[in-house]
């Protein structure tokens, strides 16, 4: 397998966690999203992934984009340890928490959106930071309540073992810290993330320890 990644991409961060949890060895192919206008926009990468986004996973002659699809593919083809519960209702709850991050928070705060705010819309750093913090708060407010309802041990978003929801939570909390968002209203999410970040699979996926990491 080849994994096309960028150390600071939270979507790539999710997939790194999943790969580590599954114990899979892959070839990492870093693509810098800023240098030279963005290596993800180069013709050779667009030939593999026409969306021109990271991450992407190449396996068995196929290339998959989108972190949700990649992680579910990994979970279906390498089922141990499972990232989704066996019960359909429980699976739906876990997916709903993961998608609250993947669909409702992350798309509004990713690099393309922030660059558009700064560039064509001519917004300053303070306005961009306010935008970022607003959408973190909008998403984390509900997720905090779901965690209180669904966590069995205060260390996982759902039940008492790692699920897809946890894989998505940690990168989003990491980004919220990086952008200095106020996380005080979300003690459950912060506590869960702190525990997860201490686990080897999560720690080894952190942006700062990746081969392409920059200060």
PyMOL commands that set and color helices and strands:
alter all, ss='L'
color gray80, all
select helices_A, chain A and resi 10-22+35-37+39-41+43-48+67-77+88-109+111-118+125-150+164-178+187-197+200-203+207-209
alter helices_A, ss='H'
color red, helices_A
select strands_A, chain A and resi 2-5+27-30+56-59+62-65
alter strands_A, ss='S'
color yellow, strands_A
deselect
rebuild
show_as cartoon
